[in-house]
């Protein structure tokens, strides 16, 4: 098996022949192996976990919402019954109003039909459903380099060909996207392109946002390439509300006046609660039936009560207040991580990092010859000696990309408190100092997030 990771022997390896191709392609997922590493290195300070800050979780708001929603037995029974596949119309109207707030629209997006909205079990379910609806093995998805590694696994399971598109501090580069399309066309495979995937705000893993200037450029390129066969742009806005600096930028979806190109994925997991698992998608008309049919096969509709809990928090104004509180907490932790990195890594030649305006991650690059992967000397040193964990950056690129950098890492400030962040960065600096001192110099140029 071609794997990104070194694995132990499969106990029931002979049973692999009984599995579907989809199941086989789903093996060796990055997220599963990362969780395994977390268990095996439980004594480490984790700068790897992409979990939200437990202190920020809205226990009081949820307790109050559930008590209110279930105070009337008759109404409560309806909420504990099945809902409908796309979500109740009343709630979709409320979530549309919330989307209008994010888009700074004063008309409550009345021109957006509710049929275009679908409530999902987090935004991850929407990513999966869209992929199922669009991809046959061999179809092509273009992604930013680097990108959300869990979606790489989803595409891999679908048998998609994943084409990386260079990104920098302003997000995916339009010139690189145009060049990638040109290369695909020259290879005679343009008809296999189904999707361009971007995380537009505070990208997981790099923390960068697509600049306001680039958003219409990227949309224009995708639309121009859709002349003969529809190509979609999937805009993942999972971290959109976690902004700590700067002004909010309109989504790419808001620029798609035809509403035929952009698929918008939003979630309340990061801004409210991942345990409640409420997400929302906005779909072009031609995808509504396919996605809701697939969703019906999976769950008949996401958790009915959970959707009402989030809706209750929005209606009462508690949601907006909670997001403000969460952002203040994360801003302090972001600042603590960046300040400690600047102090502890001062003077480290060839080490750079990106300070995000929001989200939960700081992206760090080491000299090219210092590998950061699970099987690297640095990862072993960090987890076994200095007792700190990070996410290897190579997970965030297609595994078969020959130019994939192997010297980067994602550092999360989501779970740790300020003291834990500062101590974790000190330990990481110790491990990197060791790696720089013991490994030979082989400097090479790189073209990824700057």
C-alpha positions as CSV (number, residue, x, y, z in Angstrom):
1,X,0.0,0.0,0.0
2,X,1.3,3.4,-0.9
3,X,1.1,5.4,2.3
4,X,2.3,8.7,3.6
5,X,3.0,7.1,7.0
6,X,4.8,4.1,8.3
7,X,2.2,1.7,9.7
8,X,2.3,-1.5,11.6
9,X,1.1,-4.8,10.1
10,X,-2.6,-5.0,9.4
11,X,-4.1,-7.7,11.7
12,X,-6.6,-8.7,9.1
13,X,-4.7,-7.8,6.0
14,X,-6.3,-10.7,4.0
15,X,-9.7,-9.1,4.5
16,X,-8.6,-6.1,2.4
17,X,-9.9,-7.9,-0.7
18,X,-13.4,-7.7,0.7
19,X,-13.4,-4.0,0.9
20,X,-14.6,-1.5,-1.7
21,X,-12.2,0.6,-3.6
22,X,-13.6,3.7,-1.8
23,X,-12.8,2.0,1.6
24,X,-9.3,1.1,0.4
25,X,-8.6,4.7,-0.8
26,X,-9.8,5.9,2.6
27,X,-7.1,4.0,4.5
28,X,-4.1,5.8,6.1
29,X,-6.0,9.0,6.7
30,X,-3.8,11.9,8.1
31,X,-6.3,12.8,10.7
32,X,-6.5,9.2,12.1
33,X,-2.7,8.9,12.2
34,X,-2.4,12.4,13.9
35,X,-4.9,11.3,16.6
36,X,-2.9,8.1,17.0
37,X,0.2,10.2,17.6
38,X,-1.6,12.3,20.1
39,X,-2.6,9.2,22.1
40,X,0.9,7.7,21.9
41,X,2.4,11.0,23.0
42,X,-0.1,12.0,25.6
43,X,2.6,13.5,27.9
44,X,3.5,16.1,25.3
45,X,2.2,19.7,25.2
46,X,0.1,19.6,22.0
47,X,0.5,22.5,19.6
48,X,-1.1,20.0,17.1
49,X,-4.7,19.6,18.1
50,X,-7.1,21.6,16.0
51,X,-9.7,21.5,18.8
52,X,-11.4,24.6,20.1
53,X,-10.6,26.1,23.5
54,X,-12.7,24.1,26.0
55,X,-13.0,27.1,28.3
56,X,-14.8,28.9,25.5
57,X,-17.5,26.3,25.0
58,X,-21.0,27.8,25.7
59,X,-22.3,25.5,28.4
60,X,-24.5,28.1,30.0
61,X,-26.0,29.2,26.6
62,X,-26.7,25.7,25.6
63,X,-28.2,24.8,29.0
64,X,-30.5,27.8,28.8
65,X,-31.5,27.1,25.2
66,X,-32.4,23.4,25.9
67,X,-34.4,24.4,29.0
68,X,-36.3,27.0,27.0
69,X,-36.8,24.7,23.9
70,X,-38.1,21.8,26.0
71,X,-40.1,23.8,28.5
72,X,-43.3,23.0,26.6
73,X,-43.6,19.2,26.3
74,X,-45.6,19.3,23.1
75,X,-43.2,21.6,21.3
76,X,-40.3,19.8,22.8
77,X,-41.4,16.4,21.4
78,X,-41.4,17.9,17.9
79,X,-37.8,19.0,18.4
80,X,-36.8,15.5,19.5
81,X,-38.4,14.0,16.4
82,X,-36.9,13.7,12.9
83,X,-36.5,16.9,11.0
84,X,-36.3,17.2,7.2
85,X,-33.2,16.6,5.1
86,X,-32.2,20.2,4.2
87,X,-33.3,21.5,7.7
88,X,-36.6,23.2,8.8
89,X,-37.6,26.1,6.6
90,X,-38.0,28.4,9.6
91,X,-34.4,27.7,10.7
92,X,-33.0,28.0,7.2
93,X,-34.5,31.5,7.1
94,X,-32.9,32.4,10.4
95,X,-29.5,31.1,9.2
96,X,-29.9,33.0,6.0
97,X,-30.3,36.2,8.1
98,X,-27.1,35.3,10.0
99,X,-25.3,34.9,6.6
100,X,-26.6,38.3,5.5
101,X,-25.1,39.8,8.7
102,X,-21.7,38.2,7.8
103,X,-22.0,39.5,4.2
104,X,-22.9,43.0,5.6
105,X,-26.2,42.8,3.7
106,X,-29.1,44.8,5.0
107,X,-31.8,43.0,3.0
108,X,-31.5,39.7,4.9
109,X,-30.6,38.1,1.6
110,X,-34.2,37.9,0.6
111,X,-33.2,37.2,-3.0
112,X,-31.5,33.9,-2.0
113,X,-34.1,31.1,-2.2
114,X,-34.2,29.0,1.0
115,X,-34.0,25.9,-1.3
116,X,-30.4,26.8,-1.9
117,X,-29.6,26.3,1.8
118,X,-28.9,23.0,3.4
119,X,-28.2,22.4,7.1
120,X,-25.4,19.8,7.6
121,X,-23.6,18.0,10.4
122,X,-20.7,20.5,10.5
123,X,-19.2,21.8,7.3
124,X,-17.2,18.6,6.9
125,X,-20.4,16.8,5.9
126,X,-21.0,19.3,3.1
127,X,-17.4,18.8,1.8
128,X,-18.0,15.1,1.7
129,X,-21.5,15.3,0.1
130,X,-20.3,17.8,-2.6
131,X,-17.4,15.5,-3.4
132,X,-19.7,12.5,-3.7
133,X,-22.0,14.4,-5.9
134,X,-19.3,15.6,-8.3
135,X,-16.3,13.2,-8.5
136,X,-15.7,9.9,-10.3
137,X,-12.3,8.4,-10.0
138,X,-9.8,10.3,-12.2
139,X,-11.7,13.6,-12.0
140,X,-9.7,16.7,-11.0
141,X,-9.8,19.1,-8.0
142,X,-7.5,22.1,-7.8
143,X,-6.5,23.0,-4.2
144,X,-4.3,25.7,-2.7
145,X,-0.8,24.5,-1.7
146,X,-1.0,24.1,1.3
147,X,-4.6,23.2,2.1
148,X,-6.9,21.5,4.7
149,X,-5.4,18.0,4.9
150,X,-8.7,16.3,5.9
151,X,-10.2,17.4,2.6
152,X,-7.2,15.9,0.8
153,X,-8.2,12.6,2.4
154,X,-11.8,13.1,1.2
155,X,-10.6,13.7,-2.3
156,X,-8.3,10.7,-2.1
157,X,-11.1,8.5,-1.1
158,X,-13.1,9.6,-4.1
159,X,-10.2,8.7,-6.4
160,X,-9.8,12.3,-7.4
161,X,-6.6,13.7,-9.0
162,X,-5.5,16.5,-6.7
163,X,-3.6,19.4,-8.4
164,X,-1.8,21.8,-6.1
165,X,-1.9,25.6,-6.9
166,X,0.8,27.8,-5.3
167,X,-0.4,30.1,-2.5
168,X,1.4,33.0,-0.8
169,X,0.6,35.4,2.0
170,X,-2.5,36.6,0.0
171,X,-3.9,33.2,-0.6
172,X,-4.1,31.2,-3.8
173,X,-2.4,33.0,-6.6
174,X,-4.6,33.7,-9.6
175,X,-1.6,33.4,-12.0
176,X,-0.8,30.0,-10.6
177,X,-4.5,28.9,-11.0
178,X,-4.6,30.1,-14.6
179,X,-1.3,28.2,-15.3
180,X,-2.6,25.0,-13.7
181,X,-5.7,25.2,-15.9
182,X,-3.5,25.7,-18.9
183,X,-1.4,22.7,-18.1
184,X,-4.5,20.5,-17.6
185,X,-5.9,21.7,-20.9
186,X,-2.7,21.0,-22.7
187,X,-2.8,17.5,-21.3
188,X,-6.3,17.1,-22.7
189,X,-8.0,16.7,-19.3
190,X,-9.9,19.9,-18.9
191,X,-13.2,18.0,-19.1
192,X,-12.2,16.1,-15.9
193,X,-11.9,19.3,-13.8
194,X,-14.8,19.4,-11.4
195,X,-13.8,21.8,-8.6
196,X,-11.5,24.4,-7.2
197,X,-11.3,24.3,-3.4
198,X,-10.2,27.2,-1.2
199,X,-10.3,28.1,2.5
200,X,-10.9,31.8,2.0
201,X,-10.4,33.1,5.6
202,X,-7.6,32.2,8.0
203,X,-6.7,29.0,6.1
204,X,-6.2,25.7,7.9
205,X,-3.2,25.2,8.0
206,X,-1.4,28.3,6.9
207,X,-3.6,31.0,8.6
208,X,-3.6,33.2,5.4
209,X,-6.7,34.7,3.9
210,X,-7.4,35.3,0.2
211,X,-7.1,39.0,-0.3
212,X,-10.0,41.1,-1.4
213,X,-8.3,41.8,-4.7
214,X,-7.8,38.1,-5.5
215,X,-11.3,36.9,-4.8
216,X,-12.9,38.2,-7.9
217,X,-9.9,37.2,-10.0
218,X,-10.1,33.6,-8.8
219,X,-13.9,33.5,-9.5
220,X,-13.4,35.0,-13.0
221,X,-10.8,32.3,-13.9
222,X,-13.1,29.5,-12.8
223,X,-16.1,31.0,-14.6
224,X,-14.1,31.5,-17.8
225,X,-13.1,27.8,-17.7
226,X,-16.7,26.8,-17.2
227,X,-17.7,27.8,-20.7
228,X,-18.2,24.2,-21.9
229,X,-18.6,22.2,-18.7
230,X,-19.5,23.6,-15.3
231,X,-16.6,23.9,-12.9
232,X,-17.4,24.8,-9.3
233,X,-15.5,26.7,-6.7
234,X,-16.0,25.4,-3.1
235,X,-15.4,28.1,-0.6
236,X,-14.7,26.8,2.9
237,X,-15.5,29.5,5.5
238,X,-15.0,27.4,8.6
239,X,-12.9,30.1,10.4
240,X,-14.6,33.2,9.0
241,X,-15.9,34.5,12.2
242,X,-12.7,34.1,14.1
243,X,-11.2,37.5,13.0
244,X,-8.9,39.4,15.4
245,X,-7.4,42.1,13.2
246,X,-8.4,44.0,10.1
247,X,-11.8,44.4,8.3
248,X,-14.0,41.6,7.2
249,X,-13.8,40.7,3.5
250,X,-16.9,39.8,1.5
251,X,-16.9,36.1,0.6
252,X,-16.2,34.8,-2.9
253,X,-19.7,33.5,-2.9
254,X,-21.1,37.0,-2.5
255,X,-19.3,38.0,-5.7
256,X,-20.9,35.2,-7.7
257,X,-23.9,37.1,-9.0
258,X,-25.1,34.2,-11.0
259,X,-25.0,31.9,-8.0
260,X,-24.1,29.1,-10.3
261,X,-20.4,28.7,-9.6
262,X,-19.6,29.0,-5.8
263,X,-20.5,26.5,-3.2
264,X,-20.3,28.1,0.3
265,X,-19.5,25.9,3.3
266,X,-20.0,27.4,6.8
267,X,-19.9,25.9,10.3
268,X,-20.7,26.8,13.9
269,X,-18.2,24.3,15.2
270,X,-15.3,26.8,15.6
271,X,-17.4,29.8,16.6
272,X,-19.9,28.1,18.9
273,X,-19.5,24.3,19.6
274,X,-18.0,21.4,17.6
275,X,-20.0,18.9,19.8
276,X,-23.3,20.3,18.5
277,X,-22.1,19.8,14.9
278,X,-24.2,22.3,13.0
279,X,-23.0,23.5,9.6
280,X,-24.7,25.1,6.6
281,X,-24.1,25.0,2.9
282,X,-25.3,27.3,0.1
283,X,-25.6,25.5,-3.2
284,X,-26.0,26.4,-6.9
285,X,-29.4,25.3,-8.1
286,X,-28.0,22.4,-10.2
287,X,-26.5,20.7,-7.1
288,X,-29.4,21.0,-4.7
289,X,-31.1,17.8,-5.5
290,X,-27.9,15.7,-5.8
291,X,-26.6,16.9,-2.5
292,X,-29.8,16.5,-0.6
293,X,-30.4,13.1,-2.1
294,X,-27.0,12.0,-0.9
295,X,-27.6,13.5,2.5
296,X,-30.9,11.7,2.7
297,X,-29.1,8.4,2.3
298,X,-26.8,9.3,5.2
299,X,-29.0,10.8,7.9
300,X,-32.5,12.0,6.7
301,X,-31.4,15.4,8.1
302,X,-28.9,16.6,10.7
303,X,-29.7,16.6,14.4
304,X,-33.0,18.5,14.7
305,X,-32.5,19.7,18.3
306,X,-29.0,20.8,17.7
307,X,-30.0,23.1,14.9
308,X,-32.6,24.7,17.2
309,X,-30.0,25.2,19.9
310,X,-27.8,27.3,17.6
311,X,-30.9,29.1,16.2
312,X,-32.0,30.0,19.7
313,X,-28.6,31.4,20.5
314,X,-28.7,33.5,17.3
315,X,-32.2,34.8,18.0
316,X,-31.5,35.8,21.6
317,X,-28.3,37.6,20.6
318,X,-26.2,35.3,22.8
319,X,-24.4,33.8,19.7
320,X,-23.0,37.2,18.6
321,X,-21.9,38.0,22.2
322,X,-20.3,34.5,22.5
323,X,-18.3,35.0,19.2
324,X,-17.0,38.3,20.5
325,X,-15.8,36.6,23.7
326,X,-14.2,33.7,21.8
327,X,-12.3,36.1,19.5
328,X,-11.0,38.0,22.5
329,X,-9.7,34.8,24.0
330,X,-8.1,33.6,20.8
331,X,-6.6,37.0,20.1
332,X,-4.7,36.8,23.4
333,X,-3.5,33.3,22.7
334,X,-2.5,34.2,19.1
335,X,-0.5,37.1,20.4
336,X,1.1,34.9,23.0
337,X,2.2,32.3,20.5
338,X,3.6,34.9,18.0
339,X,5.4,36.8,20.7
340,X,7.0,33.6,22.1
341,X,7.9,32.5,18.6
342,X,9.6,35.8,17.9
343,X,11.5,35.6,21.1
344,X,12.5,31.9,21.1
345,X,13.3,31.7,17.4
346,X,15.2,34.9,17.2
347,X,18.4,34.3,15.3
348,X,17.4,30.9,13.9
349,X,18.7,31.2,10.3
350,X,16.2,30.1,7.7
351,X,13.2,29.8,10.1
352,X,10.1,31.9,9.3
353,X,6.5,32.1,10.4
354,X,3.2,33.7,9.4
355,X,1.1,35.8,11.9
356,X,-2.6,35.3,11.0
357,X,-5.3,37.9,11.4
358,X,-7.7,35.2,12.7
359,X,-8.3,31.5,12.9
360,X,-6.4,29.1,15.1
361,X,-3.0,28.4,13.5
362,X,0.5,29.8,13.0
363,X,2.4,28.3,10.0
364,X,6.2,27.8,10.4
365,X,8.8,27.0,7.9
366,X,12.3,25.6,8.7
367,X,15.3,25.4,6.4
368,X,14.5,23.0,3.6
369,X,16.8,20.2,4.8
370,X,15.1,20.0,8.2
371,X,12.2,17.6,7.6
372,X,9.2,17.7,10.0
373,X,7.2,14.6,9.1
374,X,6.1,11.9,11.5
375,X,9.1,9.7,10.7
376,X,11.6,12.6,10.8
377,X,14.4,13.0,13.4
378,X,12.9,16.3,14.4
379,X,9.4,14.9,15.2
380,X,11.0,12.1,17.2
381,X,13.2,14.6,19.1
382,X,10.2,16.9,19.7
383,X,7.9,14.2,21.0
384,X,10.3,12.0,22.8
385,X,12.8,14.4,24.3
386,X,11.3,17.9,24.4
387,X,7.7,16.7,24.8
388,X,5.9,18.9,22.3
389,X,3.7,18.0,19.3
390,X,3.0,19.8,16.1
391,X,1.3,18.9,12.8
392,X,3.8,18.2,10.0
393,X,3.2,20.5,7.1
394,X,3.7,17.9,4.4
395,X,0.2,16.5,5.3
396,X,-1.3,19.6,3.8
397,X,-0.1,18.8,0.2
398,X,-1.1,16.0,-2.1
399,X,1.0,13.0,-1.2
400,X,2.1,12.3,-4.8
401,X,3.3,15.9,-5.4
402,X,7.0,15.7,-6.0
403,X,7.6,19.4,-5.0
404,X,5.8,18.9,-1.7
405,X,7.8,20.8,1.0
406,X,8.7,18.6,4.0
407,X,10.1,21.3,6.3
408,X,6.9,23.1,7.5
409,X,4.6,22.7,10.5
410,X,1.2,23.9,11.7
411,X,1.1,25.2,15.3
412,X,-2.3,25.5,16.9
413,X,-3.1,27.9,19.8
414,X,-6.6,26.6,20.1
415,X,-6.4,24.2,23.0
416,X,-3.5,25.4,25.2
417,X,-3.8,28.3,27.6
418,X,-1.2,31.1,27.4
419,X,1.2,29.4,29.8
420,X,0.9,26.1,27.8
421,X,1.5,27.9,24.5
422,X,4.6,29.7,25.8
423,X,6.1,26.5,27.3
424,X,5.2,24.6,24.1
425,X,7.0,27.1,21.9
426,X,10.0,27.0,24.2
427,X,10.2,23.2,23.9
428,X,9.7,23.4,20.1
429,X,12.6,25.9,19.8
430,X,14.8,23.5,21.8
431,X,14.0,20.7,19.3
432,X,14.5,22.8,16.3
433,X,17.8,24.1,17.7
434,X,18.9,20.5,18.1
435,X,17.9,19.7,14.5
436,X,19.8,22.8,13.1
437,X,22.9,21.8,15.0
438,X,22.9,18.1,14.1
439,X,21.7,18.1,10.4
440,X,23.8,19.1,7.4
441,X,23.0,22.3,5.5
442,X,21.3,21.8,2.1
443,X,19.5,25.1,1.5
444,X,17.0,25.1,-1.4
445,X,14.4,27.6,-2.6
446,X,10.7,27.2,-1.8
447,X,7.5,28.5,-3.3
448,X,4.7,28.2,-0.8
449,X,3.1,30.4,1.7
450,X,5.4,33.4,2.5
